[in-house]
Amino acid sequence: MKKWLFLLFVLPLVSMAQQEVTGIIIDKKTKETIPFVNIGVLKKGVGTTSDESGNFNFMIPKEISQSEIVQISSLGYQTVKIPISQLTNGVDGQSIISMSPENIVLNEVEVYGNDLVQVSDYIGYRNYSPDNFGYWKDNMALGAEMATRIVTDKEKRKLISLEFEVLANPSDSLLLRVNVYRDGDIPGANLNGSQKNILHTLKKHELIVKVDLEPYEIYVSDDFFVSLELVQQYDKNPVALVLAASSNNQGSYIRYASQDGWEKISDLNMAFYLETALLVTQKEAAKREKRLDKKERELKMLSGFTIYDRQMISNVNVYNKRTKEMTISDQTGRYQIHAKKNDIIFFTKPGFENTALKINDQQFANALMHRAD
């Protein structure tokens, strides 16, 4: 029996009469359209995101007062707030919303002593039980988010990558946005100062997703929140995205649509796992490396080739379900990964069916890949 279940779904507002709002969002200075902007009625669970061309469309139930505020926000732009009553003053009833760019604030350059070096340090949570999961269900409102608090040791660090595990996804592809928020009772200000969206197109057969955060120059020195936001859906199937969760008790939060309020749904966490870069002394770096080398020497190594149609193929993702270790087959199709008896090793690559091998006592195993339908 499943012990923990997070549900993220839209509770429809029952109403026979609704106001349809359509429009386009543009840069006030350049007149270019702005993609993936959050637009919605504040804290009413009604909202959406603009598409790649800046267009948007959503329904506002008539029982929501025309004086309620619609908020439009996007990284790199000043937030716009207007009453619903002023939202359809454009040509032919279509709203044209202009957004002014934010003033660019340059990050301070920090200088460190020669005795400090950068090392990888991992924070967050992983899933070690099939009983823990969370999901988006049914026809989601675009802009819906699921967030988890990430606890740190209060040392300043740069975020390098985010990893999460997909347990099920029937959609051909979903566009997700990664957001990083300041800590508080609920997710606070967005810490992504790069003014660039962190986007990932999730394909149907992906199992382990790793999102590169390094180009966005996000630094933290305290606890923070990470969220996944549904930005676009590229087919008409109901969303049923199931993600791995963790039994660590820091808390998960949701909002059902763009500009909705945050709601805590559980003390449990989504299994968001982050690689970070931490500055330590050379002595501490040497200690860390020694501990890591010892740990790796104690583990058995499995190797082999990823093969399709009697040819070695590269760039296949290789993933150990138990340890969560992940690697990629090289240009010759060869892979190496730590594994022991009864481990399940998954092999995934876009355009191919997922392949799984159960390991016995062997130290060599080839993975035969098959094209997806």
N, C-alpha and C positions, 0 to 999 in steps of 0.2 A: 504494500500500500504506500502511495506517495505521501510523505510526511509534510512537505512544504510546497506551497503553490502560490506564486505571485500571479495575479491577473491584471492585465492592462487592456481595458476595452472601453469603448465609448458607450455611455449610457444615453440613448437618444432622447432628445427633448420632444415629447409628443405634442404635435401641433399640426393642424390641417393647413394653417396659413404661415408661410415663411417668406422672408425677403431674400431674394437672391442678390448677392453682391459680386460683381465682376470688375476687373480692372487690371491695371498694369503699374508696375513700380519702376521709377526711373531715377537716375542720378541727376540732381538739380543742376549740377555744373556741366556735365558732359552730355546729358540727355540720353545716355545709354541705359538700357534696361538692367535691373539688378536681380539676379537669380537667388532663389532659396531664402527669401525674406520671410520672417515670421509675422503674420498678421492675424489678429483675433480680438474678440471682445474680452476685455480684462476680466479674468477670474470667472468666466461664464461657461467654460468648456466648449466654446464655439470659435473655431479658427482654422487656419490652414497655412501653407507655405507657398510662395510663388514658385513657378516652374523655371526651367532653364532660360526661358525668354522673358522672365519677369511678370508673367501673367498669373492671375489668381482668380479663384471662384469659390465661394462658400455660401451657405444658407444661414440666415439669422432668424430664429423663431420670432413671431410677432409679439409674443409676451415679453420679450426683452425690450425695455424702454429705449426710445430713440435718443435719449440723453446719455445712455451708457457710452463708455469710451472704447473706441477701437485703437489698439496700440500696434504700431508697425516698427519692427526693430531688426537690425542686421549688423553683424560685425563690420566695423569701419564706418558706420553711419550714425548720425544723431537720431535718437528715437523720436518718432512722430506719434502724437496723440490727437485724435479727432473724434467728435461725437458721431454716432451712427447716422444721425440726420444729415450730416455733411459729407457722407461717404459716397453718395451717388450723384455728385454735381458735374460729372464729366460729360463728354459727348455721347449721346445716345444712351445715357444712363450708366456708362462705364466710367469708373473712377480712374483718375490719373494721379498717382501719388508720387510726389518728388521728395527725395531724401538728400540731405546735405552731408557731405563727407565729414567725419570726425577729424579734428586736428591731430596730426601725427605726433605722438610723444615718443622720442627716442629713448631706448633703454640705456641706463647708465652702464658704462664700461667698468667692470670690476677687475682689480689687479690682485693677484694672489702670490704668495711667496713661492720660491723655488722648491720648497720642501713639500708642496702639495701636488698630488696627482689625481687624475680622474679615474674612478673605478665604477663598474656596473653594480647596481644594487636593486633588488627586486622588492616591490611592495604590492599590496592588494591581496586578492583572494583567488583560490582555485577550487574547482569542484572535484570532490573525491567520493561522491555518492550520487547514484541515479535518482535518489529521492528528492533532490534539491534542484528546482528549476523555476524559471519565470518566463512569461510569454506575453506577446501582443496577440490579441484575438479579434477575429471578425474584421469588419471594415473600419480600419482605424482612421481617425482624423490626422491629417498631416500636421507635423509639429508635436505629436505626442512624444513624451520622453520618459525614460526610466533611469534613475540615478542612484548611485551608492556612495556612501562616505568611505574614503580611503584614509586609513590611519597611518601616520608617519612618526618618525622619531624626532621630529622638529629640526632636522638638519636641512640646510638649503640644498636642493637638488633640481636637476633639469629632467623633464619628462622626455624619454626616448621613444617608447612605443607602448601601445595598449594591445593586450591580447584578450580575446574572449572566445568561448566555445559555443558553437551552434549545434543544438540537439535535433532540430527539425526546422525545415523551411520549404514549404511547397511553392513559394513564389519564384518565378523565373529570375527576378532581380529586384532588390530594394535598395534605395539610396539612403544611407544612414549618415548622420552627422555626429561627430564626437564633440562633446562640450566638457569643459573643465571649469568648475565653479568654486568660489571661495566657501569655506566652511561656515556653518552657523546652525541654527535650529532647522533651517531648510537650505537648499542650495542658494548661494548668494550671487555676487557679481561674477561675470565671466572672466576667467583669468587668461584667456587667449588674447594676448595683446598684439598678435601679428596682423590682425584685421583680415585674416584669411580663414575661410571655412575648412574644417577638417572633415573631409568626405570619404566615404567608402561605399562602393557599389557591391552589395552582398549578392553573390550568385547562388543558384539553387543547391549546388553540391558542396559548398564550402563547409568545413567542419571546424577548423581552427582559423580564426581571423586575427591577423596582426596588422595594426594600423601604425604607420610611421608618424610619430609626434615631433621628432627632432627638428624639422625645419621651422616649427612654429615658435620656438624659443620660449617655452612655458616653464617657469621656475616656481617651485613651491618650497615653503619652509615650515608648513603646518599641515594639519589635516585638510582635506579638500574633497570635493565631489567630482565624480566622473559620470557622465550620462551618455546614453545612446538615444538619438532622436530620429524618428521616421520622417524623412524629408520628401521622398517621392516613391511612388509605387508604379512599376512599369507594366503590370498586367491587371486584369480585372478580378483575379481570384481573391477571396477573402484572405486577409493576413493571418497567418498562424505561425509566427516566428517564435520558436522555443529556444531559450538560452540557458546555459548552465548557471546555477546559483551556488552559494556557499553557506555553510552553517555558522560562520563568524557573525557575531551579533553587533554590527555597527549600524545597520539600518538601510532600507531602500525606500525611495520616494518616486512618485509618479506625477505627471500632469497629462491630462487627457487630450489636450489640443494646444495649438500655439496660443501663448499669452494667458493660459489657464494658471490657476494657483497650484502650488505643490501640495501633495498629500502623502503622508507617511503610510506605507502599507504593511511594513514588517520590520522587525528588528534584524532580520537576516539580510544577506547581501547578494547582489549579482556577482558572479565570478569574474570580476574585472582584475586583470593582472598586469602590472606595469613594470617595464624596465626603466630605470632612472640612472642618471650619472651623478655620482656623489664625489665631492672633493675630500680626500683624506691625506694624511701624512704618508710618506713613502714607506715608513715602518709598518703602518696599518695596512697599506696596500699589499705589502709582502706577506703579512699574516693571512690576509684574505685569500691570496693566490695559493698559499700553501694548503689552507683548509680545503679549497676547491679541488686542487690536484689530488689530495688524499681521498676525497669523496669519489672522484671520478675513477681513480685506480681500483676502488672497491667494487665498481659496477662492471658487469659484463657488457661487451660490445657486440652488437649485431650488425652485419653488413650484407650487402647484396646489390642487385641492379634492378632498376625499374624498366620494364620492357613492354613495347607495343609492336605487334606484328613482326616479331623477331628482331626488332631494332631497339637499342638502348635509347631511352628518352630522358631529357634533363628537366630540371625545374619542377619536379614532382614533390609536393609537400609530404613529408613523412612524420607521423605523429604517434607517440606512445600514449595510449589512453590512460594508463595508470600514473605515469610520472609527469605527464603533460609536456615532456620534452618534444621539441620539434626541430626538424632539419629539412634540407632540400637536396635532392639528388643533383650531382654535379654535371658537367658537360659530357661526361662519359656515361651518365646514367647511374653512377655509383652513389650509394648512401651509406652512412654509418650512424647508428643510434644506440644508446644504452637500453638494454632490455634483459629480462630474465624469463624463466619459464612461466607460462600462462599469461604473459603480457599480450595485449591486443595492439597491433601496429596498423595504423590507417595510412593509406596512400591516396592523395587527392591531387587533381590537376584540372583546371577549367577545360571543358570539352570531353572529359573522361568520367566514367563511372567511378565512384569511390570503391576502393579495394581494401579488404581487411585480412590480416594474417594473424593467427594465434601461434605464439612461439612456444616450442617445446624446449629441447636442450640444445638446439642447433645454434651455431654462431654465424650461419650464412643462410639467407633466404631471398629469393628473387620475387618481385611483385609483377604479375602479368596484368597489364592495364587494358581496359576495353573502352571504346568510344561510347559516349552517351548518345542516347536516341535523339 
